[in-house]
Amino acid sequence: MKTKLLFLLAFLFCTYTIWGQGQTIKGKVTSPTDNEPIIGASVMVKGTVNGTITDIDGNFQLSANTNATLVISFVGYITQEISLNGKTNVEVLLKEDNQMLDDVVVIGYGTQKKADLSSSIAVLNTKELGKVPGGLSAGLQSSVAGVQMTNGRVRIRGVGSINNTDPLYVVDGMIGGSVPDESNIASIQVLKDAASCAIYGARGANGVIVITTKRGTSGAMTVDYDGYVGWKTLSHEVDMLNGQELAELINEAMYNGNPNRTDYLEALSNPAAIGEGYNMLDELKQTAFYQKHNLSVSGGSDKANFRVNTTYSTDEPTFIREEYKNYGMQFISDFTKGNLKLGETVLIKRNDHDWSDCKILGAQKWSSTMPIYDPTSETGFAGAGNGTDCGNPVAESYLNWYKGEGTTINGNIWATYEFIPGLKYKFNMGVDMYRYMQQHYIADYTIPYETHSPDEYTMSSTKTNRYLYENTLTYDKVIGKHSINALVGITSEETKGLGLNAGARAMPSPDILILGSTQDNSSKVVGSSINRSSMFSILGRVNYSYDSKYMLTFNFRRDGSSNFSKNNRYGNFPSVSAAWRINQEKFMKKLDWISDLKIRASWGMLGNSNINPYQYQSTVNFNYIWYYLNDSRVSGALPTTPSNPDVKWETQYSTDFGFDLAVLDNRLSLTVDYYYKKTKDMLIEVPISYSTGYMGTFPTLNAGSIENQGVELALTYRNHIGNWDYSVSGNLSTVKNKVLDLGSNNAIFASNSVTKTAVGHSIGQFYGYVTDGLFQSDAEVQAYRNSKGELIQPNAAAGDIRFKDLDGNGQLTDEDKTYIGNPIPDFTYGLSADVSYEGSFGTIDFSMIWQGSQGNDIFNYSRVDNEGMHHYYNNTKETLNRFRAEDLTFVNPVSGVTTFYPKNTDTNMPRAVIGDPNQNRRLSDRYVEDGSYLRLKAITLGYTFQKTLLSKYGIEKLRFYLGAKNLLTFTSYSGYDPEVGDQNRYGTNLTRGVDGMSLWDPTFPNTREFYMGLQLTF
């Protein structure tokens, strides 16, 4: 790589020559809409590095040959080429680029005019990326109809499978390319229907996000800097009881459990003396700092150009003992020699991640009556007590650590050759190399209710190499009003992986973490894994356009995957789409206020092979398997899954109808789509009995069908009035998800015991008991009987929850459970607004992004314990509103201290009682909350310095901005954050919308952030 870069720089140096001495060329660049001068427009002599920019009056002057061609460009305007033809003075009118119909959109294996598109492709304006840190995620979530994003996981047009439904990323033609830094992205297209995705075959079933990086351009060398710093905190707090409040609750709960008991905890016998107590969450939280810096150098000529990007960033989450560090470098170059063109995009990334077991939700359980630190302890940390038995999250954060180190080399090199006009051959080779190493250490320590001895050290290493080879041939031909583009290609891909893990206990010292030095050889463990997969494909496409009025596109791809046996290895994925630009018809010419009107329709098939490899063969596991023979440990093996040679492709059928409308000289545009997707032969892991001798994963069968349908709307208005530019965009999308078939399975229950997937319902709906308020008196409990006169809830008392006996059998059983909520929203929406004012002092810009979701439910699992009032753990402040049938004057038999508890029956919070005899904590609709929200995702104010001032210092652009993220959120959800993702890190979609189930919940809350940044070009 070093040799190649040196060659590139030497080549560029040799090609940079001073333009021959010519005459002085003068001119002026203005806007035709208002005859105002365009300040800072670039004026270049074509084919050279000789150029200048216009001054405050739009004038320019340079030395050039009078037969030269000038290239004039400015952001937001159409680039023009002016041939001098002997003239020494020129007037240039730059037309605003608000037509957009001639914009080129990147599609699979090529490009196409936006006006000629017949499929559903959304373009994310790259201006969205610079509005806010993490602009790509914010832009996809708020500005692209049909895209949902929660906790970094993207879903396009709903959930079509119970398997991973992450979209495919294609970067500069590299399938599965590594997403570059947002400062280096030139364009983003979101391919949503089968017609646009079918060219990617099996990989396109969940949508495709196509990214093009910025490349070097002809002209003088340019240096760009884009950086920001920011601070973040939790956007919402969940308040827990202080020490006094918790002591009072526990005493009341003990009394309610048995009014005659006398064994109250002495430490809690005088609640007022405890006061505020201790707040574990406050010890874990922090105001976190993050930063990112991107520096790019680019330049070149019309024959060769380059761009080098470097990135450095750090990020601290809002909880202690965690940090990310990221380093990146990207090399981009393009060369032209006659009909031959060469190029490359190579990204090298290094990611360091240090963290510990910071059990955030576990901290909520910590008794606020117990200290967190103990100076007399060997570790300095206190253990649980006062009836609790949970670990100390702060101690765990400091007494164990993880360290992850990842390195990625991802990119591609390509070459094209044009044999005859319009006929091009392209070879593309992609490489994706990933290396990851993780270390984990748990110290030797003992604190009450938490002992880990001896210490333990484990490490693992993963290596993955993926190689992609593509050969394509394209032909473009225009015959009169007929335009044809044809594509054929052959691609192959191979992935090899290797994993290694090892560990031992009783290390000689925390500073000597060498597995071979363990003092307990019997504790050594070692394991390894190896995997290999490949895919071979042929593809083709034909685009036909008549007079940019009638458009027709055919796509076909045949994929062969090593994940299937020879009998079912190949899948065929065709698609067809058509469009009619009605405004081009003669009968529409009188309606000159319509700039564009196009109707579209598409149909296609897509596939999915995203399953564990070797499902068509029986697999055996050797990892950590041993047995003893004659008192000696012998390595062994266990069968993992039975073979299923009949497993085949999961297939998705997709239909789309839409129209695009632009009016008022394209100032107002509207896009509407209706889509229907049906997945058949869904790949499902079917449970089998362990008595068969198989352990681990279940066999995969084709046994299911799911449908998704919905509507997408996107509306944009943009205008320019004097020195003001503004635009407002909004989008809305709906999705209805329904399971049509699960084969022999009646239902799929997720491991969280909350969600159930069954025929006739959506994927991952919440399933549990239905509540019917609180028993207001013991008489109501006695009256709640079955037909035999038996109590339906015999352990209940006044203040307990009444559960409905739905099946009418007079008992509360699993048969009384039903569907109690749906994590899939009725619709999601986004709104963005941009305003800028250009004056003699510079340009001020303002932008904001709103995003929301409506109609989705959240199962707030953290409330099961945090409002349980069944143990000595802490509870949320909401439990202060707990039920009491009568006033209670309680005299503590240990201290004699009196506490008064007033009557409270006007509440939906049940009574506090140790042991929870009525099982008020059983999973029910009590924990289902409305997850709807409207959030101000970002608000930014920027200032760009006046160009004539900057030009004195050799600076082309200088912009400073500041802003905030997640500043406002309107929601009724009581948890940390309504944007709840999937409990499953692999995105199986079966546990969406379940919040706070584990002590280190993966659905990490959004944060409120304040940031400022600088963009500089010279």
N, C-alpha and C positions, 0 to 999 in steps of 0.2 A: 504493500500500500504506500510506504514511504517513497519507494522508487517511482511509483506511478504519479504521486503528487508532485515530486520534483520535476518529472518530465512535463507535467501539465503546466507548472509555473514557468519553466523554461520556454515552453511552446508559446505561452501567452506573451512572455516578454519579447520574444522574437517577432510576434505579429503586431505588437503595439508600435506603430510607426507614426511619425508626425505627418499630418496631412500637408501635402505640398502647398507652397505659398500660392495663395489665390487672392481674389479680390474681397473687399469688405461687403458682406451681405447683411442687410438690415431688414427688419420686418416687425410686424405687430400681430399678436394673437388675441382674438376677442371671442366672446360668446355671442352667437347669433340671436339668442332669445332676448338679450337686453343690451347688446353692444358694449357690455362691460369688459374691460381688459382681464385676461386670465393671468394671474400672477403666479410665477414659479413653474410655468409649463416647460417641459424639456424639449429642447431643439437640438437634434443631432444630425450630423452629416452621415448619411447612410453608408454602412460598411466601414466606418472609422470610429475612433474614440473622441473625435473632435466634436464638441458641443457646448451648449450654454443653457441658461434658463432665462425666462422673461422677467423683466423688472416689475416695479409696482404699477407701471402704466401699460404692462403687457408687451413692452418693446424688447427686442433682442438684437444682438450684433455679433457676428463671428466672421472669420476668414475662411473662404471656401472657393473651390473652383466653380465657375458660373454654369458648368454643365452637371453639377452635382445634384443629388436628391436629398431634401431635408425631411426628417422624420420628427413630427411634432406630437407630443403625447402629454396627457395630464389625467390624473385620477378622476373618474366619473365622466370622461369625454372619449369620443371615438378617435383613435390614433389616425393621423393623416400623413400621407407622403406627398410632398410637393416637389416637382421637378423644376429647377430654376430655368433651364432653357435659355441661358444668357442673361436672365434678370438679376438685378442686384438689390431689388426692394420687393418684398412680398407682403401681402395682407392675408392672414389666415383666420378662417372662421372654424373653430372647433365645435362640432355638434355634440350636445349632451348625449351620453349613452343611456338614455332612458327607454330606448326601443326594446332592448333586451331580447327581441325575437331572433336576432342574429347571433346571440351568445352561443358559444360552443359549450356543450355539456359533455362531460366525460362519461362514457358508458362502458360496458364490458368489452375489453379488447378494442377500444376505439373511441371516437368522438362523433358527435352529431349536433347539428343546429337545433337549438331549443324549439324553434318553430316547427321542426320536422319530427319531433318526438311523438310517438303513438302509445307510449307506455307511461306508467306512473313513476316519475322521478322527481324528487324534491331537491332543490339546490339551497344549501345553507350559505348565506352570505358570510364571507370571511370577516366582514366588519364585526360580526357577532363575537368572534373569537377574542378580539382585543378589548371588549367591554369590561371584562371581569376575569380574574384568575380562574382557571378551569373553564375557560370560555367555550371549549368544545362540548363539554357535558351540558353546560347551561344552554348553549345554543340548540343542541339536539333536543333537549327536554322541553324548551319553551318555544322554539321557532319552527319546528318541523311537525306538521300534523301526522298523527299515526305513530309517533315515537313516544314510548314511555321509558323513564329512567328512574330507578330507585337504587340507592347505594352503589352507583357505578355500573349497574347491570342494565343493558339496553334491551328493550323489547319493541319490535316493529310489527304493527298490526296484530296485537294480541299474542296469545300463547297457543301454538299449534301442536304441541307435543308435551308429554311429561318428561321428555329428555331435554338436554341442554338446548336452549333456543336463543343463544347469543348470535348476533348477526356476524356476517363475514366482513372483515376489513381488507380492502385492496389498496395498497399504497404504491403509486407509480407503477402499476401493473404487477406488483408482487402480491400474490394471493397469500393472505395471512401476514401481510406486512406489518411491521412495527409502527404504531402511530407516532409521527414526529411531534416535536414541540410545536405548540400552536402558533408561535411566531413564524414558523417556517412552512405553514400550510397555505397553498395558493387557491385551492378550491375543494369543496366537499359536495358530493352528490349522495343522496340516499335513494337506493333502488328498492321499491316497495312491492311491485307486483311481479307475477311470474314472467311476464314478457320481458322485463328488464333484467330479472335475476336468472332466468333459465340458462343463459350462456355460461353461468358458473355451476350449473347442474346441482349436484347434491349439496354443495356448500351454500347455495343461495336460498335454501328453503326458509330461512329466518330473516331474509333481507340482506342487503349488501350496502356497506358504506365505502364509497370510493373516494380516496384522498389523493390529491396531487400536490407535491411539494413545490415550493418556490425554487426557481432555477436561475442560473446566471443569465444576464442579458448583455447585448452589445453596448459598449460604452465604457466610460472610465470606471475604475475600480470603486466600489461602493462598500461602505462599512455601516452596518446596522446594529444598534443595541436596543434591546427591549428587556426591561427588568422591572420587578416590583418587590415590595416587602409588605407583610401584613401581619395582623394579630387577630386571634380568634378565641372565642369562649363558647360555652354551650348556649344555644339559642333559647333554651327553656329549662327551668329547674323543676325537679320533682321534690317537694319539701317533705322531709321526714319528721317524726316526732322528736322533740328534744328530750332530755333526760327525765325531767319531771313528768311530762306528758306520757312517756312510755311507762314509767313506774306506776302512774295512776291507772293506765290501761291494764297492765299486768295484774295489779291487785284486784281490779274489777273483774277481769277474766277468771282469776282464781276463785273469786267469790261466787260468780255465776256458775262455775263448774261444781262447786260444793260450798254452800253458805256456812257449813259447820266446820270447815277445815281451819287449822291454826298454824300450818307449816308455811307461812308466808316468808318470803326472802327478806332477811334482815337488811340487806343492802338497799332494798326498795321500800322499806317500811316508812320512810319519811321523804316522800317525793319532793316536797318544797326545798329540802336541804340539798337535793341533787342539782337543782337549777337547770341550766341549759345542757349540761353534760358534755358529750363528745360527738363530733360530727365526722364520721369516717369519710364521707364523700368529699368534704372540704379538703381533707388531706391528700386525696387523689387528684383533684382538679387543679388545673393551672391555666393561666393565660398563655396561650401558645404562640410561637413566632414561626413564620414561614417566609421564604424568599425564593426568587428564581431570577436567573440572569442568562440572557441569550445574546450571543455575539456572532454576527455573520459577516463574511467577507465575500463579495461576488464581483464579477466583471467578465470581460471577454470581448469577442468580436462576433461577426455574423458567421464565422467559421468554427470558432471554439469559444466556449465559455465555462465558467465554473462557479460554484458556490460552496463555501465551507461554513457549517454551523456548529457552534459549541454551546452547550447548556450546562448550567450548574444550579442545583436547587436543594434546599433543605426544608424539612417540614416536621413540626412537632405536633402531635395530637393534643387534645385538651386534657389528657390524663398523663400522669407522670411516667417516667421511665420508658419512653418510646421516642424514637427519632428515625426519620428517613433522610438519606442523602443520595442524590442522583447526579450522575455525570454523563454527559452525552456529547458525541461528535458525529457530524453527518457530512459526507463528501458527495457532491453532486457535480457532474461534468457532462458536457455535450460537445461532440465534434462532428463536423461536416466536411466531407471530401467528395465533391461531385455528387453522385447518386447514393453514396454511402453515408450513413449517419450512425454514430456510436454514442452511447450514453450509459451513465451509471448513477445509482442512488444507494449509498451504503451508510447504514446507521450503526454506531457502536455505543452501547449503553452499559453503564455500571450502576447497580442499585444496592445500597447498603441499608439494612433495616435492623435496628436494635430495639428489643422490646422485652417485656416481662409479663408474668401472669397477673395483669391488673384486672381483677374481677370486679367490674364496675357495679353490676347488679348485686353481686355478693356483698358489696359495701353497704347496700341499703338494708341488709338484714342485721348488720352489726348493731348490737345494743348500744344506744346512746347513753346508757348508764355506766358503760365500761370505758376505762382509759385505753388509748391506742398504743401508748408507749409505756415501757416499764424500765426505768433506769437500773433496777436491780437484776434484770434479766441479762443473760449472757449475750443475747441478740439485741437487747435494747427495746424489744417490742413486747407488748402485752398480749396475752391470749384471751380467748373468749371466757365468759363467765356469766354470773347472774342468770343461770338457767339456759344459756345459749351454748351451742357447740360448733359454731361456724369458724372458719379460718379468718385470720387477720389479713385483709387484702393489702394493706401497706407493707406488712412483713413479707408477704409473698412476692410483692413487687421488687423488694430489695434483696431477697434471699434466693432468687432464681433469675436467670436471664436466658434470652434467646439472641442469636446473632445470625442473620441471613445475608448472604453475599451472592448477588446474581449478575451475570454478564451476558449480554445479548449482542450478537452480530447478525444484522438482518438487512437484506438489500438485494439488488439485482443489477445485472449488466445486460445491455441489449444492443442489437445492431439491426438496422433496416437497410434494404437496398431496393431502389426503384429500377426495375428492369426496363420498363417502358412507362410512358406517362400513365399513372393511375394504378399500375401493378406493383405492389410492394410485398417483399418478404421480410418477416421479422423473426429474429431469434431472441428469446428472453430466457435468461438463467437466473434463478433466485436461490438464495442461500439463507437459511435461518438456523443459527447456532445458539444454543442456550446452555448456560452452565449455572448451576445453583448449588450452594453449600450452606447447610444450616447446622449450628451448634446449639446445644441446650445443656445448661448446668443448673442443678438444684443442690443447694448447700446442705451441709449436715447441721440440723438445728432441731431444737425442741422448745416449744411453747405450749401452754395448755390447749388441749384438744387439737394439737397439730404437731406431729412429730415426723421428721424425715431423717432417717439415719440408716446407713451412712449416706454420704453424698453420692450424686449420680451425674454422669456425663455421657451424652449421646451426640452423635454426629451423623449426618447423611449428606450424600452428594448425588446430584442428578445431572446427566448429560444427554442432550437431545440435538440431533442433527437432522435437518430437513432440506432436501434439494428439489428444486422445481425446474423443469425444462419445458419450454413452450416453443413451438414452431407454427407460425401463422402466415397466411397469404391473404392479402386484401386487394380488391380491385374496385376502383371508383371510375364511373363513366357517366358523363352527361351528354345526352343526345337530344337536342332541342329542349323541350320541356320535361323530358324524362331524366331522372337521376337514379342511378343504381349504385349500391355499395354492397359488395359481397365479401364474406370472410369464411375461410376454412382453416382448421388448425388441428394439431395433435399435441397433447400435453401429457407429461408424466411427472409423478412426484413420489418421493420415497422418504420415510421418516424412520430413524433409528434412535432408540433410547436405551440408556443404561443407568441403573440406580444402585447405590451402595449405602448401607446403613450399619452402624455398629455402636456399641455402648458398653459401659462397665460402671461398677460402683466402687466405693472405697478408694477414691483417688488419694494420692499422697498429700496433695495440697491443692487449693483452688487455683494456685498459680502454676501447677504442673498438671495440665490436663492432657496427658498422654495415655491412651488406652492401655498400652503395654505395661504401664507402670502401676496398674491397679494392684491393690493389696488383697483382692479377692478374685482369683482367677476364675472361680465358678460363676461369677457374675457377668462374665463376658458374653455378649451376644453379637451376632453378625448376620446380615442378610443382604441379598442382592436381587435385582430384577433386570430383565431385559425385554425389550419390545421392539417390534418392527411392523410397519404398515406401509402400504403403497397404493397408488391410484393411477390409473391410465384412462385417458379421455380423448375422444374426438369431438369436434365442435364445428358448428357452421351457422352462418347468419346471412340473410338477404334483406337489405333495406331498399325499398322502392318509394320514390316520390314523383308525383306528377305536378309540375308547376307549383311546388310547395303548397298544393291544395289537397291532394289525396295521398295518404301515406300508408304503407303496408310493410310489416316486418315479420319475418319468420326466423325463429331460433331453434337450434337443435343441439343437444349435447348427450353423449353416451359416456357414462362413467362406469369404470370397473374398480371395485374396492376389494382389498385383501381381507376386509372384515367379514366377507361372505364366502361361502363355498363356491366351487366352480359352477355349480348348478344355478346359482342365483347371483353371480358376481357382478353382472352388468345391469344397469338401469338406464332407461331412455327417457329423456326429459325435453319434450318439444314445447314450443309456445308460438302464439301468433297474436299480432296486435294490428289495429288499423285506426286511422284518424282522418278527420275531414275538417279542414279549415274553411268554415262556412263563410267567413267574411271575405274570402277571396272570390266568391261567386259574384257575378254581375248584379244580381238582384239585391246584393248587400251594399253596393257602392254608395248608394244615397245615404246610408247610415254611417256617415263619416265619423260620428262620435265613437263608433266601435273600432278600436284599433286591432283587435284580434278576437276571434271566436272559434274554438276548436273543440270537437267532441271526439272522445277516445273510447276504445274498447279493447280488452285483451283477455286471453285465456292461455293457461299453460300448466305444465306439470313440473314439480320440483321433488327432490328426494332428500333422504336423511340416512346417513350411515353412522351416526354418532353413537356408537355402542362400544363396549369393551371388545378388544380384538379376540380372535380365536373362539368365538361363540359356537362355531360349527364343529369344534373339537373339544374333547374332554380336557380339562386343565388340572394341573397338580400344583400344590403349594408346598414349598420346602422351607419357607421362612419361619423361624422360631418353632419348628416341629422336631420333637425328639421323644425318645422313650428310653426306659432303663432295662438293660439285659445283663444279668449276672452282675448287678450293682454298678454297671457302667452305662453312661449316657451315650445313646446312639442316635445319630441323625435319622429323621424319618420324613414322611410325606403324607399329605392328605389330599384326596380329590377335592377340587374346588367347585366345579360346575359340570353337569352332564352335557354332552354334545347335542347340538340341534342343527343338523346339516340343512334343514329347510328354512332357516332364518333368512329373510330377504329384505330388500329396501323398504323403508317407510316412504310413502308417496303422498305428496300434497297436490291437490288440484285447486287452482286459483283463478278467479274471474274478477275483472275490474271494469267498471264503467265510469267515465269522468268527462268533465269539460273544463276548458281554460278560457277565461274571458278577460279581456283588457279593454278599457274604455278611457276616454278623455286623454288621448295621446299617451296611453300606457301609464297614466298617473295612478289609475285605479285598476287593480287586477284581482281576479277571483279564480280559485281552483277548487273544484268539488269532485270527490271520488266516492263511489260505492264499491265495496269489495266483499267477496265471499271466498273463504278458504276452507277446504275440507281435507283433513288428513286421514288416510286409510293405511291399513297394515301397520299401525303404530307399534313401535318396538317397546315391549314391556317386559320387565323382570317379573316372572311369575313365581311366587313363593312355593316351595316344596318342603316336605317334611324332612327334618334332619335324620330321621330313621333310614332314609335312602343312602346315607353315608356321605352325602355331599355337604360341605360347609363353606361359609363365606358368602359369595354372591349367588343369586338365583339365576336360572337359565333365562335367556331372552327369547321371547316369542313375538310373532306378528299377531297382535290380538287387541286391536283398538281402533277407534275412529273419533275424531274431534272436528268440530266446525267453529269457525270464527267469521263474523260478519260485522260490518260497521260502515260509518260514513266519516269522511274527512273534509274539512273546509279550511281554506287558507285565504285570507283577505289582506291586501296591502294597499295603502295609499301613500304616494310620495309626491312632493311638489317643491318648487323653487320660486321664492318670491323675493326679489331684490337680493339682499345679502343673506337671506334666510333660506336654509334647506331643512326640510323635515320629512319624516316618514313615520307611519303608524302601521303595525302589522299585528294581525291576530289569527289564531288558528284554533280549531276545535275538532276532536276526534272521538268517535264512539266505538265500542267493541262489545259484542255479545258472544260469549264463549259457551259451548255446550258439548258435553261428552255424548257421543252417539253409540259407542260400542266399546266394551272392554273384553271381548271374547268370553271365555269361561269365567272370568273374574266378575263378581258382582260389584265389587268396589275395591279401591286402593286406599288403605289407611296409612297416613304418614306416621313416622316414628314419634312425632310430638303428641299423638293422641288427640289432636285438635282438628285436623283437617281430614276430609274424606272426599275422594274423587269417585263419582258414580255416574252411571248412564242417566241422562236427563238433566244433569246439573253441570255447573262450571267446574273446571279443574280447581282442586284445593279449597273447596268451600268449608267453612267452619261447621263443626258437628258437635252437638252437646245437648245438655238439658235445657229446658225452657222454665224460666222462673215466673212466679205469679205473685210478686210482692213479698211482704213480710207478714208473718203471723203477728197480729196486733195484741193477741192475748192467748193465754193457755187454753181458753175455751175454744178458740178457733182451731187450735191444734187437735183438741179432742173431737171436734166436729168433722175433721178431714179424714174420713173413713171410706173403706171400700164396701162392696155389696155384702160382704160377710160381716161387716161391723168392725173390721180390724183397722187399726191406725195405719195410715199410709206412711206417715213419718213419725214413728214411735219415739224417736230420740229428740224430737223438736220441742222447743219452748217458745214463749213469746219473744219476738225479736229475731227468730231464725227465718231462713228463706223457705218459702213454699215452692216446691217444684211440681210441675204438671205431670200427671199420670196420663201420658198421651195414648197409650195402648189400652187403657181402661182395665188392666188386670188387677188393679188394687195394690200394686207394688212398684217401687222405683227401681227399674232395671235398665240395662243397656237398650232395651227395646223402646224406652221412652226418650231416647236421644233423637234429634232431628237436625235439619240444617238451620243454622242460627246466624249465618252471615256469609258475605261474599267479598273477598279481597279485590276483585276486579271492579274498577270504577264504571259508572254509567258513561262518563265522558271525562276527558282531560282537555285542558285548554292552556293557551299561552298568549301573552300580549307584550309587545315591545314597542318602544317609542324612541325616536332619535330626533334631536334638534341641534342645529349648528348655526352660528352667526359668524360671518367673515367680515372683519372691519380692518381699518388701517393699522390697528394695534395687534392684529393676529386673528385667530379663530377660536371661538369658545364652542365646545360641544357638550351636550348633555344626553344621556341615554338611561333607560330603565327597562328592566325585564320583570314581568309578572308571570307566574305559572301556578296552575291549580289543578285539583282533582275533585271530582264530585261523585258521590254515591258509593264509594268503596268503604268497606268495613275493616276494622283492625281488631284482632284478638289480643288484648293487652295482658299477656301472660304474667307479667311482673306483678299484677294486682292479686294473683292467686295467693302469694305470700305476703305482699305488702299491704293487703287489706284483709288478711286471713284472721288476725287477732286470735290465733289458736295456740300460740307458742310464746316464747319469751323474746322472739326476734322483734326488730323495730318494724313500724308500720308508717304509712303516709299520713299526712295531716288530715286527709279526708276522714280518717277513722275517728277524729274528734266529734264527728256528727253521728256517732253510733247510737243504736237504739237502746232505750230504757223504758220499760213499761211503767215504772213508778219512780219517784224520787228515792234515792239511796243515800243514807248517811252511814258511811263505813268507818268503823273504828278498827285500826290495824291491831290485831292481838299481840304483835311483837313489840311495837313501839308505843301503842296507845294513841297514835296520831289519827285525827279524824279528817276524813275527806268526804265532801258532799258531791254527789253526782245527780244532776237534775234530770227529771223526766224528759224523754225525747222520743216521741212516737211519729213525728212528722219527718220521716227520713227513709231513705232506701238503703242505708248502711246497717247491716245486721248487728246483733249484739256481739260483745266480746265474751268468749268462753274458751278456757283452756281445753284442748283436746278436740274441739270442733265435733261434738257428738252428732250433730245433724248433717255433717259434711257440707257445710255452707261453701266450702272451697271447691266442690266438685265443678268440673269444667262445664260452664253454662253460658247462656246469653248475658249473664251479669257482667262478663268481661268483654263483651263485644261493644265496640264504640264506633261512632261515625268517624271515618278517616278523612272526610272531605276537608280541603284546605285551599286557601289562596295565599300565595307567598310572593313577596317582593324579593325575587332572586338576586337582583343586582341593581344598583344605582350608581352612576359614574358621572363625574364632572371633569372635563379636560380643557386644557388651554394649549394651543399650538402657536408658537412665536411667529411673528411676521417674517416672511422669507427674505425680504430685502435686508432686514437687520441681520439675519443669520448668514447671508451670503458673504458678509464682510469677514466672517470667521471661518469660511469654508464649510459651513454647516448647511445641509439641504433641508433638514426637518428636525424640529425639537418640540416634543409634546410632553406635557406633564399632566397627570391625572390622579384623582383620588376618588374613593368610593367605598361602598359597603355591600356585603352579601347577606342575604337572609335577615334583612333589617326588620321586616314586619311579617308576621304570620297570623292569619285569621283562621282559627280552627277550634273545635270543641274537644279535640282529643287531649286526654290528660297526661299522656306519656311525654317522653323527651322530644319526640319528633314524629309528625304524621307521615313522613316519607319512609315507610317501613318496607324493607326489601324481603328477601327470601332467607329463611333460616338455613337452607342448604346452600353451601358455598359453591356447589357445582351447577346451580341453576336448574334443578329438576322441576321447578314450578309447583311442587306439591305442598310447600309450606310458606307460600307468600302471605304477607300480612300478619304474621304472628310475631309479636314484639315482646322481647324480654324473657325468652324461654330459658336461656342458659346464663350462667354467672358471667360469662364473657360474650355477651350477645353479639352476633355478627352484624346485625342491622344497626350500624353505628350512626348516631344522630348527626344531622347537619349542624353546622356551627355558625354563629354570627361573627362576621369578619369585617375588619376595616383595613383598607389597603391603600397604597399609593405607588405610582409607577412612573417610569420615564421611558420615552421612545426617542431615539436619536439616530439620524442618518447623516453621514458626511462622506 
